[in-house]
Amino acid sequence: MRLYLASTSPARRALLAQTGIEPVLVAPGVDEDAAVVSAAAALGRDLTGPELVALLAVAKASAVADGPVAGEPVDGFVFGGDSAFEVDGVLYGKPHDPEVARERWRQMLAAGGGTLWSGHCVVDRRRAVDATRTRPGGTGRVDTVPPVRTVDASGGGPLGAAGSFGDVAPGGSGLVGSGDRVVAVDSAVLTFADDVSADEIDAYVATGEPLEVAGAFTIDGRAAAYITRIDGAPSAVVGLSLPVLRSMLLRGFGIAWHDLWAL
């Protein structure tokens, strides 16, 4: 069974590959900044961490699911994901600029840590499925506890299904099903070492590693030595929560994790 990854992230691909899944990588082509600005304007307020990552995960998965890949219709499941790091109520995306990365590290270390929000969306685009199905998984749905909470995406207003995650607390997670998709948010609370020096920050930023990752760090690289504790799924900090993705497929569509293995 094929899994399309609506991302060109090497970290997300590596996470899946190490579990035996070889995804088809597709650049989603989503203007993330524009999507967030539009949603915030419609709401009249800033998006929360869970809302932001869920919104962008849905946008990425939808962009790939609704278009051809290499000239052919999508046939399988499409996964889109997004991440943001929250410190003292402020959401941090990719810093891009070295000085921005340095300042974020100073703020993160002063706070002692923060919450990594990880958004997920899986869209069912299998071509050989029951066309009468009205909910994720249909009769094949696995009724585990807690189940996927079914929602009407239109009830979330400008956020759609992403508007269902207002009650997710740091360290928590949530799953909802809407039509042909399951959307989820997972989180992990991180604690940083309390003795990281300015020289260490400068040396780390100089590597370029933190410039294009959410929060200006990644635990599957040089920053791992500066993080003393993770409360939550470590894979969520890398780019997607493997346990949550497994639950989305199982609870939402009745698909076992090993069904996606590249044997």
Order of alpha helices (4+ residues) and beta strands (2+ residues): beta-alpha-beta-alpha-alpha-beta-beta-alpha-beta-beta-beta-beta-alpha-beta-alpha-alpha
